[in-house]
Amino acid sequence: MEKEINGKFHVFDIQLIRSGSTIDTTVYRKPSASDRYLHYTSAQAWHEKTAAIHTLTLRALNYCSTKELLTQELAHITQVFLDNGFPLEAIQRIINMKSHPKEASETQRLDESHDEQPIIDFSKAFYAPYHPHARKMFEVLQKKFGITNICKKTTTLGNLLFKRRPKRDKWNSTHVFFSVPFSEQPEQYIGQTKRKMITRI
């Protein structure tokens, strides 16, 4: 059970702040939040590295009910991505683009063209891991021969360290609840079994 503390209460990721007879809202993050995102030096496409800045800025604009709270949240976002290696100019450009979309239409066009992808013809495409230094070569292949590169995921540290279990087939699951509809809808039979689902059915 969550309780109001010092006039503050949160619902999911929205912080409610009691101010007299009114309620202000801002972004809530857990005390355990690490604020770790894709680092600026990661070998990832530009739009993937900056996606978190776009998303968090939009969340701040939607959640913060006062200019003061919005300023505090945007300052926090700026510091978070500075800690993740991003240059201040890039962070401010994206935040300004989301905060003032009409004034920053040209900036948005340039930012999106930084990693713009052509319409893909899968009959003339090949798969390769993303690498920033191979980008010019991929552009040449696209312009001269119409061959498009599709970035694919490579083996990660998580793949090497963790053996993820395959998804269990629902028919071989045990300790399940199930329902069998009757011919006369909406009647149905609800059951529970410890055996395999396929055996019970």
C-alpha positions in Angstrom: 0.0 0.0 0.0 1.3 3.4 -1.0 0.8 6.3 1.4 1.0 10.1 0.9 4.3 11.4 2.3 4.9 15.2 2.8 2.0 16.0 0.5 3.4 13.7 -2.3 1.9 10.5 -3.8 2.6 8.7 -7.0 0.5 6.6 -9.4 2.7 4.6 -11.7 5.2 7.2 -13.0 3.2 10.3 -12.2 4.0 12.2 -9.0 1.1 14.0 -7.4 1.9 17.0 -5.2 -0.7 18.5 -2.9 -0.5 22.3 -3.0 -3.2 23.8 -0.9 -6.5 22.8 -2.5 -4.8 22.0 -5.9 -2.8 19.1 -7.1 0.3 19.5 -9.3 1.8 16.7 -11.3 5.3 15.8 -12.4 7.4 12.7 -13.3 8.0 10.1 -10.6 11.0 7.8 -10.7 11.8 5.1 -8.2 14.7 5.6 -5.7 16.4 2.6 -7.4 16.3 4.2 -10.9 19.8 3.9 -12.4 19.3 6.5 -15.2 21.5 4.4 -17.4 20.7 4.5 -21.1 22.5 3.7 -24.3 25.9 5.5 -24.0 26.8 8.1 -26.6 29.8 6.0 -27.6 27.8 2.8 -28.2 27.9 1.4 -31.8 24.2 2.0 -32.4 22.3 4.0 -34.9 21.7 7.7 -34.0 17.9 7.4 -33.8 18.3 4.5 -31.3 20.7 6.3 -29.1 18.5 9.5 -28.9 15.2 7.7 -28.6 15.3 7.9 -24.8 15.8 11.7 -24.9 12.8 12.1 -27.2 10.6 9.8 -25.0 11.6 11.3 -21.6 11.2 14.9 -22.9 7.7 14.1 -24.2 6.8 12.5 -20.9 8.0 15.6 -19.0 5.9 17.8 -21.3 2.8 15.7 -20.7 3.2 15.1 -17.0 4.5 18.4 -15.5 1.7 20.7 -14.7 3.7 23.9 -14.0 6.6 25.6 -15.7 8.8 25.3 -12.6 8.3 21.5 -12.4 8.9 21.2 -16.2 12.2 23.2 -15.9 13.3 20.9 -13.1 12.5 17.7 -15.0 14.2 18.9 -18.2 17.3 19.9 -16.2 17.3 16.4 -14.7 17.0 14.8 -18.2 19.9 17.0 -19.4 22.1 15.9 -16.6 21.2 12.2 -17.0 22.3 12.2 -20.7 25.4 14.3 -19.9 26.3 11.5 -17.5 25.7 9.0 -20.4 28.3 10.8 -22.6 26.0 12.9 -24.8 27.2 16.4 -25.8 25.2 19.2 -24.3 24.4 20.7 -27.7 22.7 17.5 -29.0 20.7 17.1 -25.8 19.4 20.7 -25.9 18.6 20.5 -29.6 16.3 17.5 -29.1 14.7 18.9 -26.0 14.1 22.2 -27.8 12.7 20.4 -30.8 10.1 18.6 -28.6 9.3 21.7 -26.5 8.9 24.1 -29.5 8.0 21.9 -32.5 7.0 24.8 -34.8 10.2 26.8 -34.2 12.4 23.7 -34.6 10.9 22.2 -37.7 14.2 22.7 -39.6 16.2 21.3 -36.8 14.0 18.3 -36.6 14.5 17.7 -40.4 18.3 17.8 -40.0 18.2 15.6 -36.9 16.0 12.9 -38.6 18.1 13.0 -41.8 21.2 12.2 -39.7 20.2 8.6 -39.7 17.5 8.5 -42.3 16.7 5.1 -43.8 15.5 4.5 -47.4 12.4 2.5 -48.2 13.6 -1.1 -48.2 13.4 -3.5 -51.1 14.0 -6.8 -49.4 14.9 -8.5 -52.7 18.0 -6.1 -52.7 19.0 -6.2 -49.1 21.7 -7.8 -47.0 22.1 -8.1 -43.2 25.1 -6.9 -41.3 25.9 -5.6 -37.8 25.6 -1.9 -37.3 29.0 -0.1 -37.4 29.4 3.7 -37.6 32.5 3.5 -39.8 30.7 1.3 -42.4 28.0 3.8 -42.9 29.5 5.5 -45.9 30.1 2.1 -47.6 26.4 1.3 -47.1 25.4 4.6 -48.6 27.5 3.9 -51.7 25.9 0.5 -52.1 22.5 2.1 -51.8 23.1 4.9 -54.3 25.0 2.9 -57.0 23.4 -0.5 -56.8 20.2 0.0 -54.8 21.4 -2.5 -52.2 20.1 -1.7 -48.7 21.8 -2.7 -45.5 19.6 -4.0 -42.7 21.2 -3.9 -39.3 21.0 -7.1 -37.3 21.7 -7.8 -33.6 25.0 -9.4 -32.7 25.9 -11.6 -29.8 25.7 -9.6 -26.6 27.2 -10.2 -23.1 23.7 -11.2 -21.9 23.5 -13.9 -24.6 26.8 -15.3 -23.4 26.2 -15.1 -19.6 22.5 -16.1 -19.4 20.9 -19.2 -20.7 17.3 -18.1 -21.3 14.7 -20.9 -21.1 12.6 -21.4 -24.2 9.0 -20.5 -23.9 7.0 -23.4 -22.6 4.3 -24.8 -24.8 0.9 -23.9 -23.2 -0.4 -27.5 -23.8 2.5 -28.9 -21.7 2.1 -26.4 -18.9 1.1 -27.6 -15.4 -0.9 -25.9 -12.5 -3.1 -23.9 -14.9 -6.6 -22.5 -15.0 -8.6 -23.2 -18.1 -12.1 -22.4 -19.6 -14.2 -24.5 -21.9 -17.0 -22.6 -23.6 -20.5 -24.2 -23.8 -22.5 -24.2 -27.0 -24.9 -21.8 -25.3 -22.9 -18.6 -24.9 -21.8 -17.0 -22.7 -21.8 -20.0 -20.4 -18.4 -21.7 -19.8 -16.7 -24.2 -17.6 -13.8 -23.0 -15.5 -11.3 -25.6 -14.3 -8.0 -26.0 -12.6 -5.5 -28.8 -13.0 -2.1 -29.7 -11.7 -1.5 -32.1 -14.6 -0.4 -31.1 -18.0 -3.0 -29.1 -19.9 -3.0 -31.5 -22.8 -3.7 -34.4 -20.4 -6.5 -32.7 -18.7 -8.2 -31.6 -21.9 
